[in-house]
Amino acid sequence: MSQSRLEVVTPQSPPPVWAALRNEAAHAAQTEPNLASLINAVVLKHDRLSAALSYQLARKLSDQELRAMSAREIAEEAYAADPTIVDKAEADLKAVFERDPACKGYVQPFLFFKGFLALQTHRIAHWLWSEGRDTMAFYLQSRISEIFQVDIHPAARIGSGVFIDHGTGIVIGETAVVGDDVSMLHGVTLGGTGAERGDRHPKIGKGVLLGAGAKVLGNIQIGDYAKIASGSVVLKPVPSGCTAAGVPARLTNCPTCEAPARTMDHTLADEIFDYSI
């Protein structure tokens, strides 16, 4: 007599980002036929994320001076030279989906979200800057500002898994550094004080949450998993795991929540302790 086997059912992992994006795009094309040609051109006719992304960015960035074909060739050149740019784009797309409660899937940010598209354009501009192609890098910076209302200097260094919500009014200076898994809302400025030269912009650690309208000014360090409250003006370093709030900002609670950028937790402690900085 054969011995029966118990079938072990293991939970299935969610599909990779590209596969999920294509599935969502196919469904969207069926449910909204007026946009089917757009969705097919941007997503469905491509066989990999890099090809779709280069097409989408070229479609958005092209103008009379920089034709779509030339813009796409620049993007594909950057992706071929540095494949980590595409890896970062995938991580950014996943971050938007996981952190933005208004985001219903991957198609939405890929087609429409200014923050995501501005960041992906900056990644190409940063590659151009690192290759000594300053003029084209600045041209893309200008186009980002015109189209998406986001102004990021091409020299600024930005990690992966970064979520830029809304995008409008964000300014990131030349010597700024943004770590992995950071979330920032509209109106954030990572700028200089106007009195410094050289290395003059903030260094934002891993997993930091920057609330709407937050201004972080000067060559100061914002520690990992810190939180900058909306509307705050930060002029001094913030230790890891702490919250800074106010004008000028003061430390209000240490530690803050474990992963503020991932949870998008903007709350302050019920009891606020003033740790002057």
C-alpha positions as CSV (number, residue, x, y, z in Angstrom):
1,M,0.0,0.0,0.0
2,S,1.4,3.4,-1.0
3,Q,1.9,5.8,1.8
4,S,0.0,9.1,1.3
5,R,2.0,12.3,1.4
6,L,1.0,15.5,3.1
7,E,1.2,18.4,0.7
8,V,3.0,21.3,2.1
9,V,1.7,24.6,0.9
10,T,4.1,27.5,1.3
11,P,3.0,31.1,0.9
12,Q,3.9,32.5,-2.5
13,S,6.2,35.5,-2.8
14,P,4.7,38.6,-4.5
15,P,5.7,38.9,-8.2
16,P,8.9,40.9,-9.0
17,V,8.3,44.6,-9.7
18,W,8.6,44.4,-13.5
19,A,6.2,41.4,-13.7
20,A,3.7,43.1,-11.4
21,L,4.0,46.4,-13.4
22,R,3.2,44.6,-16.7
23,N,0.3,42.7,-15.2
24,E,-1.2,45.9,-13.8
25,A,-0.6,47.7,-17.1
26,A,-2.4,44.9,-19.1
27,H,-5.4,45.2,-16.8
28,A,-5.4,49.0,-17.0
29,A,-5.3,48.9,-20.8
30,Q,-8.4,46.7,-20.8
31,T,-10.4,48.8,-18.3
32,E,-9.4,52.1,-19.8
33,P,-9.3,51.7,-23.6
34,N,-8.8,55.4,-24.2
35,L,-5.3,55.0,-22.6
36,A,-4.5,51.6,-24.0
37,S,-2.2,53.0,-26.7
38,L,-0.2,55.0,-24.1
39,I,0.0,52.0,-21.7
40,N,1.1,49.7,-24.5
41,A,3.8,52.2,-25.7
42,V,5.2,52.9,-22.3
43,V,5.0,49.5,-20.6
44,L,3.6,46.5,-22.6
45,K,5.7,46.6,-25.7
46,H,8.9,46.4,-23.6
47,D,10.6,43.2,-22.2
48,R,12.4,44.8,-19.2
49,L,12.1,47.6,-16.8
50,S,15.1,49.6,-18.1
51,A,13.6,49.7,-21.7
52,A,10.2,50.9,-20.4
53,L,11.8,53.5,-18.1
54,S,14.1,54.9,-20.8
55,Y,11.0,55.3,-23.1
56,Q,8.9,56.9,-20.4
57,L,11.6,59.4,-19.4
58,A,12.4,60.3,-23.0
59,R,8.7,60.8,-23.6
60,K,8.5,63.2,-20.7
61,L,11.8,65.1,-21.1
62,S,12.0,65.6,-24.9
63,D,11.6,69.0,-26.4
64,Q,12.8,70.9,-29.5
65,E,16.4,70.8,-28.4
66,L,16.5,67.2,-27.0
67,R,14.5,64.9,-29.2
68,A,12.9,61.8,-27.7
69,M,15.3,59.4,-29.5
70,S,18.3,61.2,-28.2
71,A,17.0,61.4,-24.6
72,R,16.3,57.7,-24.7
73,E,19.8,56.9,-26.0
74,I,21.3,58.9,-23.1
75,A,19.2,56.9,-20.6
76,E,20.1,53.6,-22.1
77,E,23.8,54.5,-22.2
78,A,23.6,55.3,-18.5
79,Y,21.8,52.0,-17.7
80,A,24.3,50.0,-19.7
81,A,27.3,51.7,-18.0
82,D,25.9,51.5,-14.5
83,P,23.1,48.8,-14.1
84,T,22.7,49.8,-10.4
85,I,20.7,52.8,-11.7
86,V,18.0,50.4,-12.8
87,D,18.3,48.5,-9.5
88,K,17.7,51.8,-7.6
89,A,14.8,52.6,-9.8
90,E,13.2,49.3,-9.0
91,A,13.8,49.9,-5.3
92,D,12.3,53.4,-5.6
93,L,9.2,52.1,-7.3
94,K,8.7,49.6,-4.6
95,A,9.2,52.2,-1.9
96,V,6.4,54.4,-3.5
97,F,4.0,51.4,-3.6
98,E,4.8,50.4,0.0
99,R,4.8,53.9,1.6
100,D,2.2,55.9,-0.2
101,P,-1.4,55.1,0.9
102,A,-2.7,56.8,-2.3
103,C,-0.7,54.4,-4.5
104,K,-2.8,51.5,-5.8
105,G,0.1,49.7,-7.6
106,Y,3.2,50.2,-9.7
107,V,1.5,51.6,-12.9
108,Q,0.4,54.7,-11.1
109,P,3.8,56.1,-10.1
110,F,5.5,54.8,-13.2
111,L,3.2,56.7,-15.5
112,F,2.1,59.7,-13.4
113,F,4.0,60.4,-10.2
114,K,6.3,63.5,-10.4
115,G,8.5,62.5,-7.5
116,F,9.4,59.1,-8.9
117,L,10.0,60.4,-12.4
118,A,12.1,63.3,-11.3
119,L,14.3,61.1,-9.2
120,Q,14.9,58.7,-12.1
121,T,15.8,61.6,-14.3
122,H,18.2,62.8,-11.6
123,R,19.9,59.4,-11.5
124,I,20.8,59.8,-15.2
125,A,21.9,63.4,-14.7
126,H,24.1,62.3,-11.8
127,W,25.7,59.6,-14.1
128,L,26.4,62.2,-16.7
129,W,27.9,64.5,-14.1
130,S,30.2,61.6,-13.0
131,E,31.3,61.2,-16.6
132,G,32.2,64.8,-16.9
133,R,29.2,65.7,-19.1
134,D,28.2,68.7,-17.1
135,T,26.3,70.5,-19.8
136,M,23.9,67.7,-20.5
137,A,23.6,67.0,-16.7
138,F,22.5,70.6,-16.1
139,Y,20.1,70.4,-19.1
140,L,18.4,67.5,-17.5
141,Q,18.3,69.3,-14.1
142,S,16.6,72.2,-15.9
143,R,14.0,69.9,-17.5
144,I,13.3,68.2,-14.2
145,S,12.6,71.6,-12.6
146,E,10.4,72.7,-15.5
147,I,8.4,69.5,-15.8
148,F,8.2,68.1,-12.3
149,Q,8.9,71.2,-10.1
150,V,11.8,69.4,-8.5
151,D,15.3,70.9,-8.4
152,I,18.1,68.5,-7.7
153,H,21.7,69.4,-8.5
154,P,23.2,66.6,-10.7
155,A,26.1,66.3,-8.3
156,A,23.9,65.4,-5.3
157,R,24.2,61.7,-4.3
158,I,20.9,59.9,-3.6
159,G,20.6,56.3,-2.3
160,S,18.1,53.6,-3.3
161,G,14.6,52.9,-2.1
162,V,13.9,56.7,-1.8
163,F,10.3,57.9,-1.8
164,I,9.7,61.5,-2.9
165,D,6.0,62.2,-2.3
166,H,4.2,64.8,-4.5
167,G,7.6,66.2,-5.5
168,T,6.5,69.8,-5.9
169,G,9.0,72.4,-4.4
170,I,11.8,69.9,-3.5
171,V,15.3,71.4,-3.7
172,I,18.5,69.4,-3.1
173,G,21.8,71.1,-3.3
174,E,25.1,70.2,-5.0
175,T,26.9,68.6,-2.1
176,A,23.9,67.0,-0.4
177,V,23.9,63.3,0.3
178,V,20.7,61.3,0.8
179,G,20.9,57.8,2.2
180,D,19.0,54.6,1.4
181,D,15.3,54.3,2.3
182,V,14.7,58.0,2.9
183,S,11.2,59.4,2.5
184,M,10.5,63.1,1.8
185,L,7.4,65.1,1.2
186,H,6.8,68.2,-0.9
187,G,8.6,71.5,-0.2
188,V,11.7,69.9,1.4
189,T,14.9,71.8,1.0
190,L,18.3,70.3,1.5
191,G,20.2,73.5,1.1
192,G,23.1,75.7,2.2
193,T,23.0,78.6,4.6
194,G,24.3,81.0,2.0
195,A,27.4,81.7,4.1
196,E,29.4,78.6,3.2
197,R,31.5,77.5,0.2
198,G,32.6,74.0,-0.9
199,D,30.9,71.2,1.0
200,R,27.9,73.1,2.2
201,H,24.8,70.9,2.1
202,P,23.2,68.3,4.5
203,K,24.0,64.7,4.8
204,I,20.8,62.7,5.3
205,G,21.2,59.2,6.9
206,K,19.5,56.0,6.2
207,G,15.7,55.7,6.8
208,V,15.2,59.4,7.6
209,L,11.7,60.9,7.3
210,L,11.6,64.5,6.1
211,G,8.2,66.1,6.6
212,A,6.4,68.5,4.2
213,G,8.2,71.9,4.1
214,A,11.1,70.8,6.2
215,K,14.3,72.9,5.6
216,V,17.7,71.3,6.5
217,L,20.4,73.9,5.9
218,G,24.2,73.6,6.0
219,N,26.8,70.9,6.0
220,I,25.1,69.0,8.9
221,Q,24.5,65.3,9.6
222,I,20.9,64.0,10.1
223,G,21.4,60.6,11.7
224,D,19.9,57.3,10.6
225,Y,16.2,56.8,11.2
226,A,15.8,60.4,12.4
227,K,12.6,62.4,11.8
228,I,12.3,66.0,10.7
229,A,8.8,67.4,11.5
230,S,6.9,69.2,8.8
231,G,7.7,72.9,8.5
232,S,10.9,72.7,10.7
233,V,14.1,74.6,10.0
234,V,17.1,72.5,11.0
235,L,20.5,74.2,11.4
236,K,22.3,71.8,13.6
237,P,23.0,68.0,13.5
238,V,20.3,65.6,14.6
239,P,21.4,62.4,16.3
240,S,20.3,59.0,14.9
241,G,16.8,58.0,16.0
242,C,15.7,61.4,17.1
243,T,13.0,63.8,16.1
244,A,13.6,67.5,15.4
245,A,10.7,70.0,15.2
246,G,10.2,73.7,15.2
247,V,11.7,76.9,14.0
248,P,14.6,76.7,14.7
249,A,14.3,73.0,15.3
250,R,14.9,71.4,18.6
251,L,15.0,67.7,19.5
252,T,11.6,66.7,20.8
253,N,11.8,63.0,21.4
254,C,14.7,60.5,21.4
255,P,14.3,57.8,20.4
256,T,11.6,58.2,17.8
257,C,9.9,55.3,16.1
258,E,12.1,52.5,14.6
259,A,11.7,53.2,10.9
260,P,9.9,56.5,10.3
261,A,10.6,56.6,6.6
262,R,9.0,53.2,6.0
263,T,6.0,53.7,8.3
264,M,5.6,57.4,7.3
265,D,4.9,58.1,11.0
266,H,4.8,61.9,11.5
267,T,3.6,61.9,15.0
268,L,5.4,63.5,17.9
269,A,5.7,62.1,21.4
270,D,2.7,62.8,23.8
271,E,5.3,64.3,26.2
272,I,7.7,66.6,24.4
273,F,11.1,66.9,26.0
274,D,13.3,69.8,24.8
275,Y,16.8,68.5,24.0
276,S,18.4,71.7,22.7
277,I,20.6,71.3,19.7
